[in-house]
Amino acid sequence: MPPASPSTPKDPVTETDVAIIGAGAAGIGAARQLIAAGLSVRVLEARNRIGGRTITIPLKGHPIDLGAHWLHAGPINPLVKLGRERGEPLRRAPVDGHLFIKARQASRGESAALDRAFAVADRAMTQAARAREDQPAAKALPPLGRYGARVAGIHGLVSGRPLDEVSLHDFPSMEYADNLFIAGGLGAYVARLGKDLPVRLGTAVHALDWSGAGVRVETSAGTLRAKAAIVTIPMALLQRDAIRFAPDLPQPVAAAIHGFTQGVYEHVILHWPDSPFRGPDRLASLVGHHREPPGLLTRIDGTPFHFFELDQPAAALLDSRDADAPGRYARAVLAEQFGFKAIRNLRVCRSTAWRHDPWSRASWAVVPPGRAAIRDTLKEAVGERIWFAGEALSRAQWGTAGGAWEEGARAAEDIAERLKAGLA
């Protein structure tokens, strides 16, 4: 289904209380909160749609998410709480997945052994993270036998980088219990939440001047003045100087921005009506062959659609090839697992490439070893006029739409308090 359309302002507004840069989950969450507080806002979005790295498109009559799909950590996810208040069609993600060993469905004992390996790894990493000195998350993994590579691979996939490139102090903060999906797609849900907001689409922000009172925002559509600004664009774009700050950002803030690395998590969307998987929305682990899918989400919402996931190493191998290479890779791996006859009706519908998207350049931001504190550094207001927000700043929900929303709301609350107190 097409995204809901925001209410793009046609009036030549040149002043507002708060300028919000980016109409993803963080920007939408911030705008809703600021408007509820009685403040005027303008949301500036470079794309010709809202939602950022959440977007739902129709494929064969079914809504499919090209970006964020999971609603992680239901008990603490603000999008879950809001969805329940709104009566949105949420459904709980199954906790039991598929395990195939050389195309054979694993026994109950073999599946239990894989679950135990994950549990042992999680306990060991959580315990090791209590030490003061940070280290790569991979160093905390204990010997896990036949499933060690699988455990490391899955954790690397959901972290956005191999575990030797991920901070151990940051790793255990992600809470994966009680996950949910939403009928119609997460991207469509976020777009509904942004409907009727004052968003200017197709408006790229080039510079943000905070040398005087308030801020002056230079955009492709002209200049906007505001008392404060919230910057929600991805860290990968800020690292490329997509926005020029005048004066320059304080050194600790600039260092924090450049401290992140780019997380990679891509989908190859498959239509596979006669796949061997049964039951909706279940994760599948395929082991025992030379190549194993980093991740596979099967029969999404009970349909023939599947997500064949690409982690950073797999995506990097395909970067020098043509646009159809991810689909060929997915077919080759599944043929190795199940045989060519089993994939005769498999069709590759689409592949994502957030790492190359000009307004993203990554699926999310990753904290390398030794840099876990950079998230908190960016939560401090710059000059009492500039706030940063987005998934990169969320300690408990990094890499997620819920984390982005949470941080947008945090920044908005802080701004509202300061403006009402006459401090900003």
C-alpha distance (Angstrom), angle and dihedral (degrees) to the residues before:
residue distance angle dihedral
M1 . . .
P2 3.82 . .
P3 3.79 117.1 .
A4 3.77 117.4 -96.5
S5 3.78 111.7 -99.7
P6 3.79 120.8 -117.5
S7 3.76 120.9 -135.4
T8 3.80 98.0 -99.2
P9 3.80 107.6 -155.2
K10 3.80 114.5 -120.6
D11 3.80 95.6 -173.9
P12 3.82 116.5 96.3
V13 3.80 95.6 -115.0
T14 3.79 110.2 -179.2
E15 3.82 99.8 172.0
T16 3.78 134.1 45.5
D17 3.77 139.2 155.5
V18 3.79 95.0 -113.2
A19 3.80 131.5 15.5
I20 3.80 113.3 -154.6
I21 3.79 116.3 -160.4
G22 3.78 110.5 -151.8
A23 3.81 131.3 24.6
G24 3.79 99.0 -138.1
A25 3.79 123.4 115.3
A26 3.82 92.4 -68.3
G27 3.79 93.9 50.2
I28 3.81 93.8 45.0
G29 3.80 92.5 47.5
A30 3.80 91.3 48.8
A31 3.81 93.6 47.5
R32 3.79 93.9 50.3
Q33 3.79 91.7 50.8
L34 3.80 95.3 46.3
I35 3.80 92.6 48.4
A36 3.81 89.6 49.6
A37 3.80 86.9 53.8
G38 3.80 90.2 56.0
L39 3.81 98.1 -105.8
S40 3.79 127.4 132.5
V41 3.80 117.3 -119.7
R42 3.78 140.6 -178.9
V43 3.78 118.9 -159.6
L44 3.81 113.5 -154.2
E45 3.80 115.8 -157.7
A46 3.81 125.1 -178.1
R47 3.79 94.1 -159.1
N48 3.78 123.8 73.9
R49 3.80 89.8 -118.4
I50 3.77 138.6 44.3
G51 3.79 126.5 -117.1
G52 3.80 103.4 68.6
R53 3.79 108.6 -150.0
T54 3.80 91.4 2.6
I55 3.79 114.6 82.3
T56 3.79 133.1 148.0
I57 3.80 121.9 -157.4
P58 3.83 132.1 -179.4
L59 3.82 117.2 -107.4
K60 3.79 118.1 179.1
G61 3.79 88.1 -20.2
H62 3.81 95.0 -52.2
P63 3.82 126.6 107.8
I64 3.80 111.2 -116.7
D65 3.80 127.1 -174.5
L66 3.78 115.4 -133.1
G67 3.79 93.0 -173.7
A68 3.79 131.6 19.7
H69 3.81 111.8 10.2
W70 3.81 107.9 161.0
L71 3.79 126.9 75.1
H72 3.79 96.8 -148.4
A73 3.79 127.1 -160.0
G74 3.79 99.3 13.8
P75 3.83 97.0 -164.3
I76 3.82 92.9 59.1
N77 3.81 102.0 25.5
P78 3.83 110.6 109.5
L79 3.80 91.6 -156.0
V80 3.81 89.7 58.9
K81 3.79 92.6 50.0
L82 3.79 91.5 46.8
G83 3.80 91.5 45.4
R84 3.78 91.5 54.7
E85 3.80 91.0 48.7
R86 3.80 89.7 51.4
G87 3.80 94.6 44.7
E88 3.80 93.2 -116.7
P89 3.84 116.8 172.9
L90 3.81 99.9 -101.7
R91 3.79 122.2 170.1
R92 3.78 129.6 -172.2
A93 3.78 118.0 -111.5
P94 3.82 113.5 -120.8
V95 3.79 115.0 -107.5
D96 3.80 94.8 -153.4
G97 3.78 116.9 77.3
H98 3.78 138.5 -176.6
L99 3.80 123.7 -91.0
F100 3.80 119.2 -168.4
I101 3.79 121.6 -178.3
K102 3.81 112.0 -163.0
A103 3.83 90.4 -22.4
R104 3.81 91.2 -50.9
Q105 3.77 118.2 116.4
A106 3.78 106.6 -115.8
S107 3.76 122.7 -114.6
R108 3.78 121.4 -110.3
G109 3.80 89.4 -103.6
E110 3.80 92.9 51.9
S111 3.80 91.3 49.6
A112 3.79 90.4 49.0
A113 3.81 89.6 51.9
L114 3.81 90.6 55.3
D115 3.80 90.3 49.3
R116 3.81 89.8 50.9
A117 3.81 90.9 50.9
F118 3.81 90.3 55.0
A119 3.80 91.1 47.2
V120 3.81 92.6 49.9
A121 3.80 91.1 48.5
D122 3.79 93.5 48.7
R123 3.80 92.7 49.5
A124 3.79 92.5 48.1
M125 3.81 93.7 48.6
T126 3.79 93.9 45.6
Q127 3.81 90.8 50.1
A128 3.81 93.4 46.7
A129 3.82 91.4 49.2
R130 3.82 89.7 64.6
A131 3.78 89.7 73.4
R132 3.79 115.0 100.0
E133 3.80 94.5 -127.8
D134 3.79 115.0 74.8
Q135 3.79 123.3 -137.7
P136 3.82 139.2 170.3
A137 3.79 110.1 -67.1
A138 3.82 90.1 -126.7
K139 3.82 91.2 66.8
A140 3.81 91.0 64.2
L141 3.81 94.8 56.6
P142 3.81 111.2 109.4
P143 3.82 123.2 -148.0
L144 3.81 106.1 -71.8
G145 3.78 103.4 178.7
R146 3.79 120.9 -140.5
Y147 3.80 93.2 -5.1
G148 3.80 98.3 48.5
A149 3.79 94.9 101.1
R150 3.80 90.8 47.2
V151 3.80 93.5 52.3
A152 3.81 92.7 47.2
G153 3.79 91.0 46.6
I154 3.81 95.1 51.8
H155 3.79 92.8 46.4
G156 3.80 89.6 48.2
L157 3.81 90.5 50.8
V158 3.80 95.0 51.8
S159 3.81 90.8 42.2
G160 3.79 92.5 54.4
R161 3.83 94.2 -126.6
P162 3.81 136.4 48.1
L163 3.79 110.6 -77.3
D164 3.79 93.5 -109.6
E165 3.83 86.3 66.6
V166 3.82 96.2 47.8
S167 3.80 127.4 87.3
L168 3.80 112.4 -112.5
H169 3.81 89.4 -150.6
D170 3.78 89.6 56.7
F171 3.80 98.3 40.6
P172 3.83 102.5 73.8
S173 3.82 92.3 50.1
M174 3.80 91.2 81.3
E175 3.80 110.3 94.1
Y176 3.80 112.7 -155.7
A177 3.81 100.2 175.9
D178 3.80 121.4 117.7
N179 3.79 99.8 14.0
L180 3.78 121.4 -175.7
F181 3.79 141.7 -168.0
I182 3.79 128.8 -151.7
A183 3.78 125.3 -135.1
G184 3.78 111.1 -117.2
G185 3.79 93.7 28.7
L186 3.78 137.1 -73.8
G187 3.79 91.7 -105.6
A188 3.80 91.1 56.5
Y189 3.82 89.9 48.9
V190 3.81 92.8 52.7
A191 3.81 89.8 46.6
R192 3.80 89.9 53.6
L193 3.78 89.3 53.1
G194 3.80 89.1 54.0
K195 3.77 96.2 48.2
D196 3.82 114.5 123.1
L197 3.79 93.9 11.6
P198 3.84 117.0 134.4
V199 3.81 96.0 -102.0
R200 3.80 124.8 160.1
L201 3.80 107.1 -151.6
G202 3.79 123.7 -156.9
T203 3.79 89.6 27.0
A204 3.79 114.8 129.2
V205 3.80 118.4 -166.0
H206 3.79 112.5 -135.6
A207 3.80 104.0 173.6
L208 3.78 141.6 12.9
D209 3.81 117.0 -157.6
W210 3.80 115.4 -163.1
S211 3.78 97.2 163.8
G212 3.80 94.1 110.9
A213 3.76 136.6 29.5
G214 3.78 111.6 -38.7
V215 3.81 118.6 -17.1
R216 3.79 135.2 -64.1
V217 3.79 113.7 -146.7
E218 3.80 116.7 -158.0
T219 3.80 112.2 -156.5
S220 3.78 139.9 169.5
A221 3.82 86.6 -101.6
G222 3.79 98.0 48.3
T223 3.79 139.0 -84.2
L224 3.79 126.8 -37.1
R225 3.79 124.2 -169.3
A226 3.79 121.0 -153.7
K227 3.77 140.7 167.5
A228 3.82 90.0 -126.0
A229 3.80 140.6 -0.3
I230 3.78 135.3 -145.5
V231 3.80 115.0 -153.5
T232 3.81 111.3 -156.3
I233 3.81 102.9 161.3
P234 3.83 117.3 123.4
M235 3.79 120.0 -80.7
A236 3.81 89.7 -122.0
L237 3.81 89.1 63.9
L238 3.80 93.9 46.2
Q239 3.80 88.0 51.6
R240 3.82 87.7 57.5
D241 3.81 91.1 52.6
A242 3.78 92.4 -113.2
I243 3.81 85.7 159.1
R244 3.80 121.8 40.7
F245 3.79 113.3 -145.2
A246 3.79 120.1 -152.2
P247 2.92 113.2 -133.9
D248 3.80 97.3 24.7
L249 3.77 117.1 -100.6
P250 3.81 115.5 -95.1
Q251 3.79 111.6 -85.3
P252 3.84 96.0 -111.3
V253 3.81 90.5 52.4
A254 3.80 93.5 47.4
A255 3.81 90.5 47.0
A256 3.81 90.8 51.2
I257 3.81 91.6 51.7
H258 3.79 90.9 50.9
G259 3.79 91.7 44.7
F260 3.80 94.6 77.7
T261 3.79 126.1 85.6
Q262 3.79 126.5 -148.8
G263 3.79 116.9 -91.2
V264 3.80 117.2 -145.6
Y265 3.80 124.6 -155.1
E266 3.80 116.0 149.1
H267 3.82 135.4 175.2
V268 3.77 129.1 -136.2
I269 3.80 101.0 -163.1
L270 3.80 112.4 -143.5
H271 3.79 131.2 -170.2
W272 3.81 103.5 -153.9
P273 3.81 111.7 158.5
D274 3.82 96.1 175.5
S275 3.79 98.0 44.0
P276 3.82 115.5 143.2
F277 3.81 93.1 -117.3
R278 3.80 122.9 104.4
G279 3.77 129.6 -162.4
P280 3.81 127.6 35.3
D281 3.80 128.0 -79.8
R282 3.79 98.4 3.9
L283 3.78 124.9 149.8
A284 3.80 116.2 -127.5
S285 3.79 129.4 -151.5
L286 3.81 115.7 -160.8
V287 3.80 113.7 -169.0
G288 3.77 139.9 163.0
H289 3.80 100.8 63.7
H290 3.79 132.9 89.5
R291 3.80 92.8 -102.9
E292 3.78 121.1 40.8
P293 3.81 125.8 -175.0
P294 3.81 109.4 -109.2
G295 3.80 87.7 -139.0
L296 3.79 139.3 -9.7
L297 3.81 126.5 -170.2
T298 3.77 109.1 -166.8
R299 3.81 135.2 -150.6
I300 3.78 96.5 -3.9
D301 3.80 110.0 -143.0
G302 3.82 87.9 -9.1
T303 3.82 93.8 -60.6
P304 3.83 131.0 121.5
F305 3.82 89.9 -100.9
H306 3.79 121.2 112.5
F307 3.81 134.1 -178.9
F308 3.80 113.5 -135.0
E309 3.79 100.9 -164.7
L310 3.79 126.1 -144.0
D311 3.79 119.3 -153.8
Q312 3.79 123.8 -156.9
P313 3.84 96.8 -87.8
A314 3.81 93.0 48.2
A315 3.80 92.6 45.9
A316 3.81 91.5 48.6
L317 3.81 90.5 55.4
L318 3.81 89.7 55.2
D319 3.80 98.0 44.7
S320 3.80 94.9 89.8
R321 3.80 92.7 50.6
D322 3.79 134.3 76.8
A323 3.80 126.7 -75.9
D324 3.82 92.9 -96.5
A325 3.81 93.6 55.3
P326 3.85 96.0 94.7
G327 3.80 91.1 55.2
R328 3.81 92.5 47.7
Y329 3.78 89.6 48.6
A330 3.81 92.1 51.8
R331 3.82 91.3 49.5
A332 3.81 92.2 47.6
V333 3.80 93.4 50.7
L334 3.80 93.5 47.2
A335 3.81 91.2 45.9
E336 3.81 88.6 52.9
Q337 3.79 89.0 51.7
F338 3.82 101.0 42.6
G339 3.82 107.4 10.7
F340 3.79 130.4 -103.2
K341 3.79 93.2 -85.3
A342 3.80 90.6 61.3
I343 3.82 92.5 57.1
R344 3.81 98.1 44.4
N345 3.82 90.6 112.1
L346 3.79 95.9 39.3
R347 3.80 113.9 118.2
V348 3.79 126.5 -170.1
C349 3.80 107.5 -136.9
R350 3.76 103.2 177.9
S351 3.80 145.4 -27.0
T352 3.79 126.7 -141.2
A353 3.80 125.5 -136.2
W354 3.80 108.2 -175.5
R355 3.80 88.9 155.2
H356 3.82 88.2 67.2
D357 3.80 98.7 36.2
P358 3.84 106.9 118.6
W359 3.82 92.6 -136.3
S360 3.81 96.3 44.6
R361 3.82 113.7 24.9
A362 3.81 88.9 -175.0
S363 3.79 141.9 35.0
W364 3.81 89.3 -121.1
A365 3.80 141.1 -34.3
V366 3.81 121.6 -79.7
V367 3.81 126.9 -156.1
P368 3.82 112.2 -137.5
P369 3.81 122.5 -144.7
G370 3.78 113.4 -66.7
R371 3.80 96.5 18.8
A372 3.80 104.8 84.3
A373 3.82 91.2 121.9
I374 3.81 94.2 65.7
R375 3.80 92.6 84.7
D376 3.80 91.1 61.6
T377 3.81 93.0 44.3
L378 3.81 90.1 61.1
K379 3.80 93.2 51.6
E380 3.79 91.3 71.0
A381 3.80 115.1 94.5
V382 3.81 116.2 -112.4
G383 3.79 112.0 -130.8
E384 3.81 89.6 -19.5
R385 3.81 86.4 -78.9
I386 3.80 110.1 73.0
W387 3.78 125.6 60.7
F388 3.79 128.1 -179.3
A389 3.80 122.2 -146.8
G390 3.79 139.7 166.2
E391 3.78 140.9 97.9
A392 3.79 91.3 -59.8
L393 3.82 90.5 69.7
S394 3.81 97.2 49.5
R395 3.78 112.5 105.1
A396 3.80 97.4 -169.1
Q397 3.83 100.5 30.6
W398 3.80 106.5 31.5
G399 3.78 116.4 161.8
T400 3.80 93.9 24.8
A401 3.80 139.4 103.8
G402 3.81 87.9 -126.0
G403 3.78 90.6 55.4
A404 3.80 91.3 48.8
W405 3.82 91.2 50.1
E406 3.80 90.8 47.9
E407 3.79 92.1 53.5
G408 3.78 94.0 45.0
A409 3.79 89.5 53.3
R410 3.83 91.0 47.3
A411 3.79 92.4 53.6
A412 3.81 91.8 45.3
E413 3.78 92.4 51.3
D414 3.79 91.5 50.7
I415 3.81 92.3 48.8
A416 3.79 93.1 46.9
E417 3.79 91.3 53.2
R418 3.79 93.0 48.3
L419 3.81 95.4 45.8
K420 3.77 92.1 49.0
A421 3.79 89.0 49.4
G422 3.81 89.7 49.3
L423 3.79 92.9 -120.4
A424 3.80 101.2 119.5
